[in-house]
Amino acid sequence: MKKPLRIMMMILSVLIAMACVVNPSPPTLPPQASDTPEAPAIDTPLPTSMPTNTPLPSPTSTLPPSPTLLPSLTPTVTPIPTMNITVYFTDHNAYLAATPPYEVGVQRTIPFTYGVARAVLTEFFNGPTPAEAASGLVLITSGATGFSNITINDTIARVYLTGNCNSEGATYTIANPLYANLIQFSSVSYVKIYDQNGNTQQPTGYTNSIPGCLEP
């Protein structure tokens, strides 16, 4: 009896093994992804507020600074030094009344110069101003139009006239106001007047002299 039972047990084991092969257990499938988000763990706190948008900083201007205006410079004007001179003209009223002196000095303001005698003669040939002329001052030229040169040496002033001098028989000529204009300087004691040709009657010596054209 033991041997047949053993055989039967072996047959039964084979049958059971074959049954397992025919009907295997279904395989375990991997978990499928779900469209529903997984709920957070209970112990994870939910955010209490949504984050706010942080404003971006305003762009900083890169323009260059406005130029600084320099103060306007006022040019410094250096005043020209001046000087006063005295110019003598003939007083026509005094001459007609025969009450000398016949020459009257007036003031002129001119730029400073070391050639004062030359400046005096220049103003003399410019003649009296309208106001001076209204007071009776006149310019006696005896045909002269000006002077080309004046020198002062050894107390003698020498004046060289231009134009065509002519006394026209008068005893009072340009020689009289010329003498008054030049004798005012301490460096002048005598005046020698030359015509347009460079002639005078007494070119040498310490004495006054006039050209022949100024003789009466």
MARGU-297013 format. One record per residue (C-alpha): x, y, z. Coordinates in nm, 2 decimals, padded with zeros to 4 digits. Each point is the difference from the previous one (the first is absolute). Layout:
! residues N
<atom><c1>X</c1><c2>Y</c2><c3>Z</c3></atom>
...
This chain:
! residues 216
<atom><c1>00.00</c1><c2>00.00</c2><c3>00.00</c3></atom>
<atom><c1>00.28</c1><c2>00.25</c2><c3>00.06</c3></atom>
<atom><c1>00.14</c1><c2>-00.03</c2><c3>-00.36</c3></atom>
<atom><c1>-00.33</c1><c2>00.07</c2><c3>-00.18</c3></atom>
<atom><c1>-00.06</c1><c2>00.30</c2><c3>00.23</c3></atom>
<atom><c1>00.33</c1><c2>00.14</c2><c3>-00.08</c3></atom>
<atom><c1>-00.06</c1><c2>-00.03</c2><c3>-00.37</c3></atom>
<atom><c1>-00.33</c1><c2>00.17</c2><c3>00.04</c3></atom>
<atom><c1>00.15</c1><c2>00.29</c2><c3>00.19</c3></atom>
<atom><c1>00.26</c1><c2>00.05</c2><c3>-00.27</c3></atom>
<atom><c1>-00.27</c1><c2>00.00</c2><c3>-00.27</c3></atom>
<atom><c1>-00.20</c1><c2>00.25</c2><c3>00.20</c3></atom>
<atom><c1>00.31</c1><c2>00.23</c2><c3>00.03</c3></atom>
<atom><c1>00.05</c1><c2>-00.01</c2><c3>-00.37</c3></atom>
<atom><c1>-00.35</c1><c2>00.09</c2><c3>-00.07</c3></atom>
<atom><c1>00.01</c1><c2>00.29</c2><c3>00.24</c3></atom>
<atom><c1>00.31</c1><c2>00.13</c2><c3>-00.16</c3></atom>
<atom><c1>-00.15</c1><c2>-00.03</c2><c3>-00.35</c3></atom>
<atom><c1>-00.30</c1><c2>00.19</c2><c3>00.12</c3></atom>
<atom><c1>00.22</c1><c2>00.28</c2><c3>00.12</c3></atom>
<atom><c1>00.16</c1><c2>00.03</c2><c3>-00.34</c3></atom>
<atom><c1>-00.33</c1><c2>00.00</c2><c3>-00.18</c3></atom>
<atom><c1>-00.16</c1><c2>00.27</c2><c3>00.22</c3></atom>
<atom><c1>00.28</c1><c2>00.23</c2><c3>00.10</c3></atom>
<atom><c1>-00.07</c1><c2>00.29</c2><c3>00.25</c3></atom>
<atom><c1>-00.05</c1><c2>00.34</c2><c3>-00.18</c3></atom>
<atom><c1>00.31</c1><c2>00.21</c2><c3>-00.01</c3></atom>
<atom><c1>00.03</c1><c2>00.30</c2><c3>00.22</c3></atom>
<atom><c1>-00.04</c1><c2>00.32</c2><c3>-00.21</c3></atom>
<atom><c1>00.19</c1><c2>00.32</c2><c3>00.08</c3></atom>
<atom><c1>-00.21</c1><c2>00.29</c2><c3>00.14</c3></atom>
<atom><c1>-00.16</c1><c2>00.22</c2><c3>-00.27</c3></atom>
<atom><c1>00.04</c1><c2>00.38</c2><c3>00.00</c3></atom>
<atom><c1>-00.31</c1><c2>00.18</c2><c3>00.11</c3></atom>
<atom><c1>-00.14</c1><c2>00.33</c2><c3>-00.13</c3></atom>
<atom><c1>-00.10</c1><c2>00.09</c2><c3>00.35</c3></atom>
<atom><c1>00.29</c1><c2>00.17</c2><c3>00.19</c3></atom>
<atom><c1>00.10</c1><c2>-00.18</c2><c3>00.31</c3></atom>
<atom><c1>-00.12</c1><c2>00.16</c2><c3>00.31</c3></atom>
<atom><c1>00.26</c1><c2>00.15</c2><c3>00.22</c3></atom>
<atom><c1>00.11</c1><c2>-00.18</c2><c3>00.32</c3></atom>
<atom><c1>-00.21</c1><c2>00.09</c2><c3>00.29</c3></atom>
<atom><c1>00.30</c1><c2>00.13</c2><c3>00.20</c3></atom>
<atom><c1>00.11</c1><c2>00.25</c2><c3>-00.29</c3></atom>
<atom><c1>-00.15</c1><c2>00.34</c2><c3>00.07</c3></atom>
<atom><c1>-00.18</c1><c2>00.17</c2><c3>-00.29</c3></atom>
<atom><c1>00.11</c1><c2>00.35</c2><c3>-00.10</c3></atom>
<atom><c1>-00.21</c1><c2>00.27</c2><c3>00.17</c3></atom>
<atom><c1>00.04</c1><c2>00.26</c2><c3>-00.28</c3></atom>
<atom><c1>00.10</c1><c2>00.02</c2><c3>-00.36</c3></atom>
<atom><c1>00.34</c1><c2>00.17</c2><c3>-00.08</c3></atom>
<atom><c1>-00.04</c1><c2>00.36</c2><c3>-00.12</c3></atom>
<atom><c1>00.17</c1><c2>00.14</c2><c3>-00.30</c3></atom>
<atom><c1>00.32</c1><c2>00.20</c2><c3>00.09</c3></atom>
<atom><c1>00.02</c1><c2>00.32</c2><c3>-00.21</c3></atom>
<atom><c1>00.31</c1><c2>00.03</c2><c3>-00.21</c3></atom>
<atom><c1>00.22</c1><c2>00.30</c2><c3>00.08</c3></atom>
<atom><c1>-00.04</c1><c2>00.31</c2><c3>-00.21</c3></atom>
<atom><c1>00.26</c1><c2>00.03</c2><c3>-00.26</c3></atom>
<atom><c1>00.27</c1><c2>00.25</c2><c3>00.09</c3></atom>
<atom><c1>00.06</c1><c2>00.27</c2><c3>-00.26</c3></atom>
<atom><c1>00.33</c1><c2>-00.02</c2><c3>-00.17</c3></atom>
<atom><c1>-00.02</c1><c2>00.35</c2><c3>-00.16</c3></atom>
<atom><c1>00.30</c1><c2>00.22</c2><c3>00.06</c3></atom>
<atom><c1>-00.05</c1><c2>00.28</c2><c3>00.26</c3></atom>
<atom><c1>-00.11</c1><c2>00.34</c2><c3>-00.13</c3></atom>
<atom><c1>00.31</c1><c2>00.21</c2><c3>-00.08</c3></atom>
<atom><c1>00.08</c1><c2>00.26</c2><c3>00.25</c3></atom>
<atom><c1>-00.01</c1><c2>00.35</c2><c3>-00.15</c3></atom>
<atom><c1>00.31</c1><c2>00.20</c2><c3>00.06</c3></atom>
<atom><c1>-00.06</c1><c2>00.36</c2><c3>00.11</c3></atom>
<atom><c1>00.03</c1><c2>00.25</c2><c3>-00.29</c3></atom>
<atom><c1>00.33</c1><c2>00.18</c2><c3>00.02</c3></atom>
<atom><c1>-00.02</c1><c2>00.38</c2><c3>-00.04</c3></atom>
<atom><c1>00.31</c1><c2>00.12</c2><c3>-00.18</c3></atom>
<atom><c1>00.21</c1><c2>00.23</c2><c3>00.20</c3></atom>
<atom><c1>00.04</c1><c2>00.33</c2><c3>-00.18</c3></atom>
<atom><c1>00.32</c1><c2>00.18</c2><c3>00.09</c3></atom>
<atom><c1>-00.07</c1><c2>00.37</c2><c3>-00.01</c3></atom>
<atom><c1>00.23</c1><c2>00.20</c2><c3>-00.23</c3></atom>
<atom><c1>00.19</c1><c2>00.26</c2><c3>00.19</c3></atom>
<atom><c1>-00.07</c1><c2>00.36</c2><c3>-00.10</c3></atom>
<atom><c1>00.15</c1><c2>00.34</c2><c3>00.05</c3></atom>
<atom><c1>-00.11</c1><c2>00.36</c2><c3>-00.03</c3></atom>
<atom><c1>00.17</c1><c2>00.25</c2><c3>-00.23</c3></atom>
<atom><c1>-00.05</c1><c2>00.37</c2><c3>-00.07</c3></atom>
<atom><c1>-00.05</c1><c2>00.11</c2><c3>-00.35</c3></atom>
<atom><c1>00.01</c1><c2>00.37</c2><c3>-00.10</c3></atom>
<atom><c1>-00.23</c1><c2>00.16</c2><c3>-00.26</c3></atom>
<atom><c1>-00.04</c1><c2>00.36</c2><c3>-00.11</c3></atom>
<atom><c1>-00.27</c1><c2>00.20</c2><c3>00.17</c3></atom>
<atom><c1>-00.16</c1><c2>00.18</c2><c3>-00.29</c3></atom>
<atom><c1>-00.19</c1><c2>00.24</c2><c3>00.23</c3></atom>
<atom><c1>00.32</c1><c2>00.10</c2><c3>00.19</c3></atom>
<atom><c1>00.19</c1><c2>00.05</c2><c3>-00.32</c3></atom>
<atom><c1>-00.27</c1><c2>00.23</c2><c3>-00.14</c3></atom>
<atom><c1>00.00</c1><c2>00.19</c2><c3>00.32</c3></atom>
<atom><c1>00.38</c1><c2>00.02</c2><c3>00.00</c3></atom>
<atom><c1>00.01</c1><c2>-00.13</c2><c3>00.36</c3></atom>
<atom><c1>00.28</c1><c2>-00.26</c2><c3>00.02</c3></atom>
<atom><c1>00.07</c1><c2>-00.27</c2><c3>00.08</c3></atom>
<atom><c1>-00.17</c1><c2>-00.12</c2><c3>-00.32</c3></atom>
<atom><c1>00.05</c1><c2>-00.37</c2><c3>00.07</c3></atom>
<atom><c1>-00.22</c1><c2>-00.19</c2><c3>00.24</c3></atom>
<atom><c1>00.08</c1><c2>-00.35</c2><c3>00.14</c3></atom>
<atom><c1>-00.27</c1><c2>-00.27</c2><c3>00.01</c3></atom>
<atom><c1>00.02</c1><c2>-00.35</c2><c3>00.15</c3></atom>
<atom><c1>00.01</c1><c2>-00.33</c2><c3>-00.19</c3></atom>
<atom><c1>00.00</c1><c2>-00.35</c2><c3>00.14</c3></atom>
<atom><c1>00.20</c1><c2>-00.24</c2><c3>-00.21</c3></atom>
<atom><c1>00.16</c1><c2>-00.35</c2><c3>00.04</c3></atom>
<atom><c1>00.32</c1><c2>00.02</c2><c3>00.19</c3></atom>
<atom><c1>00.30</c1><c2>00.07</c2><c3>-00.21</c3></atom>
<atom><c1>00.36</c1><c2>00.11</c2><c3>00.05</c3></atom>
<atom><c1>-00.01</c1><c2>00.21</c2><c3>-00.32</c3></atom>
<atom><c1>-00.20</c1><c2>00.28</c2><c3>00.17</c3></atom>
<atom><c1>00.11</c1><c2>00.28</c2><c3>-00.23</c3></atom>
<atom><c1>-00.10</c1><c2>-00.21</c2><c3>-00.31</c3></atom>
<atom><c1>-00.34</c1><c2>-00.07</c2><c3>00.16</c3></atom>
<atom><c1>-00.05</c1><c2>00.37</c2><c3>00.06</c3></atom>
<atom><c1>00.07</c1><c2>00.09</c2><c3>-00.36</c3></atom>
<atom><c1>-00.23</c1><c2>-00.28</c2><c3>-00.12</c3></atom>
<atom><c1>-00.29</c1><c2>00.13</c2><c3>00.21</c3></atom>
<atom><c1>00.08</c1><c2>00.35</c2><c3>-00.12</c3></atom>
<atom><c1>-00.04</c1><c2>-00.09</c2><c3>-00.36</c3></atom>
<atom><c1>-00.32</c1><c2>-00.18</c2><c3>00.08</c3></atom>
<atom><c1>-00.14</c1><c2>00.34</c2><c3>00.09</c3></atom>
<atom><c1>-00.24</c1><c2>00.12</c2><c3>00.27</c3></atom>
<atom><c1>-00.31</c1><c2>-00.20</c2><c3>00.11</c3></atom>
<atom><c1>-00.34</c1><c2>00.15</c2><c3>-00.10</c3></atom>
<atom><c1>-00.04</c1><c2>00.13</c2><c3>00.36</c3></atom>
<atom><c1>00.35</c1><c2>00.16</c2><c3>-00.02</c3></atom>
<atom><c1>-00.07</c1><c2>00.15</c2><c3>-00.33</c3></atom>
<atom><c1>-00.33</c1><c2>00.14</c2><c3>00.13</c3></atom>
<atom><c1>00.20</c1><c2>00.18</c2><c3>00.27</c3></atom>
<atom><c1>00.21</c1><c2>00.18</c2><c3>-00.27</c3></atom>
<atom><c1>00.31</c1><c2>-00.24</c2><c3>-00.03</c3></atom>
<atom><c1>00.13</c1><c2>-00.04</c2><c3>-00.36</c3></atom>
<atom><c1>00.27</c1><c2>-00.20</c2><c3>-00.17</c3></atom>
<atom><c1>00.26</c1><c2>00.22</c2><c3>-00.18</c3></atom>
<atom><c1>00.20</c1><c2>-00.21</c2><c3>-00.25</c3></atom>
<atom><c1>00.13</c1><c2>00.25</c2><c3>-00.26</c3></atom>
<atom><c1>-00.04</c1><c2>-00.26</c2><c3>-00.27</c3></atom>
<atom><c1>00.17</c1><c2>-00.29</c2><c3>00.19</c3></atom>
<atom><c1>-00.18</c1><c2>-00.33</c2><c3>00.01</c3></atom>
<atom><c1>00.19</c1><c2>-00.16</c2><c3>00.28</c3></atom>
<atom><c1>00.36</c1><c2>-00.10</c2><c3>00.10</c3></atom>
<atom><c1>00.23</c1><c2>-00.28</c2><c3>-00.11</c3></atom>
<atom><c1>00.23</c1><c2>00.00</c2><c3>00.30</c3></atom>
<atom><c1>00.09</c1><c2>00.18</c2><c3>00.32</c3></atom>
<atom><c1>00.33</c1><c2>-00.03</c2><c3>00.20</c3></atom>
<atom><c1>00.11</c1><c2>00.15</c2><c3>00.33</c3></atom>
<atom><c1>00.37</c1><c2>00.02</c2><c3>00.05</c3></atom>
<atom><c1>00.21</c1><c2>00.23</c2><c3>00.22</c3></atom>
<atom><c1>-00.31</c1><c2>00.22</c2><c3>00.09</c3></atom>
<atom><c1>-00.08</c1><c2>00.05</c2><c3>-00.37</c3></atom>
<atom><c1>-00.32</c1><c2>-00.14</c2><c3>-00.14</c3></atom>
<atom><c1>-00.01</c1><c2>-00.04</c2><c3>-00.38</c3></atom>
<atom><c1>-00.33</c1><c2>-00.04</c2><c3>-00.18</c3></atom>
<atom><c1>-00.02</c1><c2>-00.11</c2><c3>-00.37</c3></atom>
<atom><c1>-00.33</c1><c2>00.11</c2><c3>-00.17</c3></atom>
<atom><c1>-00.18</c1><c2>-00.16</c2><c3>-00.28</c3></atom>
<atom><c1>-00.22</c1><c2>00.18</c2><c3>-00.26</c3></atom>
<atom><c1>00.07</c1><c2>00.34</c2><c3>-00.15</c3></atom>
<atom><c1>00.06</c1><c2>00.25</c2><c3>00.27</c3></atom>
<atom><c1>-00.09</c1><c2>00.36</c2><c3>-00.08</c3></atom>
<atom><c1>-00.05</c1><c2>00.30</c2><c3>00.23</c3></atom>
<atom><c1>-00.20</c1><c2>00.19</c2><c3>-00.26</c3></atom>
<atom><c1>00.15</c1><c2>00.32</c2><c3>00.15</c3></atom>
<atom><c1>-00.13</c1><c2>-00.06</c2><c3>00.35</c3></atom>
<atom><c1>00.22</c1><c2>00.08</c2><c3>00.30</c3></atom>
<atom><c1>-00.18</c1><c2>-00.27</c2><c3>00.21</c3></atom>
<atom><c1>00.07</c1><c2>-00.35</c2><c3>-00.15</c3></atom>
<atom><c1>00.02</c1><c2>-00.37</c2><c3>00.10</c3></atom>
<atom><c1>00.34</c1><c2>00.08</c2><c3>00.16</c3></atom>
<atom><c1>-00.18</c1><c2>00.17</c2><c3>00.29</c3></atom>
<atom><c1>-00.22</c1><c2>-00.29</c2><c3>00.13</c3></atom>
<atom><c1>00.29</c1><c2>-00.25</c2><c3>-00.09</c3></atom>
<atom><c1>00.23</c1><c2>00.20</c2><c3>00.23</c3></atom>
<atom><c1>-00.27</c1><c2>00.00</c2><c3>00.28</c3></atom>
<atom><c1>-00.05</c1><c2>-00.38</c2><c3>-00.03</c3></atom>
<atom><c1>00.37</c1><c2>-00.09</c2><c3>00.02</c3></atom>
<atom><c1>00.13</c1><c2>00.26</c2><c3>00.25</c3></atom>
<atom><c1>-00.22</c1><c2>-00.15</c2><c3>00.27</c3></atom>
<atom><c1>00.26</c1><c2>-00.29</c2><c3>00.04</c3></atom>
<atom><c1>00.29</c1><c2>00.07</c2><c3>00.23</c3></atom>
<atom><c1>00.23</c1><c2>-00.17</c2><c3>-00.25</c3></atom>
<atom><c1>-00.08</c1><c2>00.26</c2><c3>-00.27</c3></atom>
<atom><c1>00.14</c1><c2>00.36</c2><c3>-00.01</c3></atom>
<atom><c1>00.00</c1><c2>00.07</c2><c3>-00.37</c3></atom>
<atom><c1>-00.22</c1><c2>-00.11</c2><c3>-00.30</c3></atom>
<atom><c1>00.13</c1><c2>-00.03</c2><c3>-00.35</c3></atom>
<atom><c1>-00.27</c1><c2>-00.06</c2><c3>-00.27</c3></atom>
<atom><c1>00.08</c1><c2>-00.15</c2><c3>-00.34</c3></atom>
<atom><c1>-00.21</c1><c2>00.02</c2><c3>-00.32</c3></atom>
<atom><c1>-00.09</c1><c2>-00.30</c2><c3>-00.21</c3></atom>
<atom><c1>00.33</c1><c2>00.01</c2><c3>-00.17</c3></atom>
<atom><c1>00.20</c1><c2>-00.01</c2><c3>00.33</c3></atom>
<atom><c1>00.10</c1><c2>00.36</c2><c3>00.00</c3></atom>
<atom><c1>00.01</c1><c2>00.26</c2><c3>00.28</c3></atom>
<atom><c1>00.16</c1><c2>00.34</c2><c3>00.02</c3></atom>
<atom><c1>00.23</c1><c2>-00.07</c2><c3>00.31</c3></atom>
<atom><c1>00.07</c1><c2>-00.38</c2><c3>00.02</c3></atom>
<atom><c1>00.28</c1><c2>00.04</c2><c3>00.25</c3></atom>
<atom><c1>00.04</c1><c2>00.19</c2><c3>00.33</c3></atom>
<atom><c1>-00.21</c1><c2>00.04</c2><c3>00.31</c3></atom>
<atom><c1>-00.27</c1><c2>00.21</c2><c3>-00.16</c3></atom>
<atom><c1>-00.35</c1><c2>-00.04</c2><c3>-00.14</c3></atom>
<atom><c1>-00.03</c1><c2>-00.04</c2><c3>-00.37</c3></atom>
<atom><c1>-00.27</c1><c2>-00.01</c2><c3>-00.27</c3></atom>
<atom><c1>00.01</c1><c2>-00.08</c2><c3>-00.37</c3></atom>
<atom><c1>-00.03</c1><c2>00.27</c2><c3>-00.26</c3></atom>
<atom><c1>-00.36</c1><c2>-00.10</c2><c3>-00.09</c3></atom>
<atom><c1>-00.11</c1><c2>00.13</c2><c3>00.34</c3></atom>
<atom><c1>00.14</c1><c2>00.34</c2><c3>-00.03</c3></atom>
<atom><c1>-00.26</c1><c2>00.28</c2><c3>-00.04</c3></atom>
